[in-house]
Amino acid sequence: MNQEGSMMRTEKNQEGSMMQAEENQVMEQSVVTRLLIAGGAIGPLLFVIVLLIEGATRPGYSAWHNYGSSLSLGAQGWMQIANFIVCGLLTLGFAIGLRRVFRTGRSSVWGPILLGVFGVGLIVAGVFVTDPSLGYPPGTHISGPQTLHGTIHGVNAIITFGSLAIACFVMARRFAGDPNWKGWALYSIVTGVLVVMSFIAATVVSALDESGVLPGSPTGLLQRIGIIAGWGWIALMAIRILSKMRSQVPAREGMSES
């Protein structure tokens, strides 16, 4: 038993060393890869900033009560539509860059794929605008008729948030065995749980609101908790990768000078 345990620990250490060596090698990436990774930081952060500012300043809109996607409605709706599409494109690019960085090892395939699905989901959310709900835009009913594009938007939301949550759990497996990412396994799991619980909670209180049981529900607040957690996770991961890339440049320059 002791011998088997020792062998398992040795294999795990070897796998961690291989992933660390691979990441160090990949830090010699091209400018294109660096730009793709940078998009993973810019897109989600920009999305959250626009969402919060628009939610706080849009007339008749309540960040406490209304879904973030409802900002796509009305005369100023183009801003949130563009926000969805830009963030989706940048996140999709980040997924490609992440695949270039994590070439082998745990979650090297499924992590980027799931983040790519998430990016596509954001683009779809911008193209297929949500229906009016929870009294926004002003003058509409709490629950209006469902349109085709609104139905697509609703189904897509499940896929989008679901792929993000699963990506957190999948990437946690990689981080758990990679000494370069100490602490990120737990952070990723907590983020995934927050995204799932936030989505479920917002959906439930929204349904209660529409049925008249819980008027003025905190649907918007609950949804924003998951958005800030999930989008922030992507941005911080991208920033960390960029930091590691920059730290490799002086090291290589020092080696060339010597």
WONOR-V582120 format. One record per backbone hydrogen bond with DSSP energy under -0.5 kcal/mol. CO is the residue of the C=O (numbers start at 1). NH is the residue of the N-H. If there is no record, write none. Layout:
CO&NH  CO&NH
This chain:
1&5  2&6  3&7  4&8  5&9  6&10  7&11  8&12  9&13  10&14  11&15  12&16  13&17  14&18  15&19  16&20  17&21  18&22  19&23  20&24  21&25  22&26  23&27  25&28  26&29  30&34  31&35  32&36  33&37  34&38  35&39  36&40  37&40  37&41  38&41  38&42  39&43  41&45  42&46  43&47  44&48  45&49  46&50  47&51  48&52  49&53  50&54  51&55  52&56  53&57  54&58  55&63  58&61  61&63  62&66  64&220  64&221  67&70  68&71  69&72  70&73  71&80  74&77  76&79  76&80  77&81  78&82  79&83  80&84  81&85  82&86  83&87  84&88  85&89  86&90  87&91  88&92  89&93  90&94  91&95  92&96  93&97  94&98  95&99  96&100  97&101  98&102  101&103  105&108  107&111  109&113  110&114  111&115  112&116  113&117  114&118  115&119  116&120  117&121  118&122  119&123  120&124  121&125  122&126  123&127  124&128  127&129  132&144  133&136  136&133  137&140  141&135  142&134  147&151  148&152  149&153  150&154  151&155  152&156  153&157  154&158  155&159  156&160  157&161  158&162  159&163  160&164  161&165  162&166  163&167  164&168  165&169  166&170  167&171  168&172  169&173  170&173  170&174  171&175  172&176  173&177  174&177  175&178  177&179  178&181  179&182  181&184  183&187  184&188  185&189  186&190  187&191  188&192  189&193  190&194  191&195  192&196  193&197  194&198  195&199  196&200  197&201  198&202  199&203  200&204  201&205  202&206  203&207  204&208  205&209  206&210  207&211  208&213  208&214  209&212  214&217  217&219  218&222  219&223  220&224  221&225  222&226  223&227  224&228  225&229  226&230  227&231  227&232  228&232  229&233  230&234  231&235  232&236  233&237  234&238  235&239  236&240  237&241  238&242  239&243  240&244  241&245  242&246  243&247  244&248  245&248  245&249  246&249  246&250  247&251  248&252  249&253  250&254  251&255  252&256  253&257  254&258
